Amino acid sequence: MMDKVPMTASGYAALEVELKQRQSVERPRIIEHIAEARSHGDLSENAEYHAAKEEQSHNEGRIAELEDKLARADVIDISKLSGDTVKFGATVTLVDEDTEKKTVWQIVGEPEADAKKGRISITSPLARALIGKKKGSTVEVVAPGGAKAYEITKVEWR
């Protein structure tokens, strides 16, 4: 049984773009590098050839990974979601109870998680603590730096 991979429509589109780039741009470029390196003669001591083959292996592995994620994707249309309970796709505003620092996170699928862009994976400890909670609730998360308590001040759908 293949597990479905939840993701937003924009996350799915980003994976499709990366897959097309790797198949139609990277793959031919790497094949060209291999052919050029092969023309330099003895392959056993040809570092350029081995580097190109290594790059090809990495690219093909990523292509297979992307195809697998896209095949198992369970695209969830966030625009159709609503309510005041935190679930997949919600954008949650939190206030750290110790520092009063405000943070905003959108809960997304693993392939599209990017902390720098304010998107955390549904499987992360913080997201797991938030799921099912409502505005005004306090959640405690055990993070690598110790336990943290947050108050949920807003649940939005965007």
PEVENCOR-V82816 format. One record per helix or strand of 3 or more residues. SS is the DSSP state (H for helix, E for strand). FROM is the first residue (numbers start at 1). TO is the last residue. If there is no record, write none. Layout:
ss->[SS;SS]
from->[FROM;FROM]
to->[TO;TO]
This chain:
ss->[E;H;H;E;H;E;E;H;H;E;H;E;E]
from->[5;9;47;73;78;91;102;110;115;119;125;138;146]
to->[8;38;71;76;80;96;108;112;117;121;130;143;156]
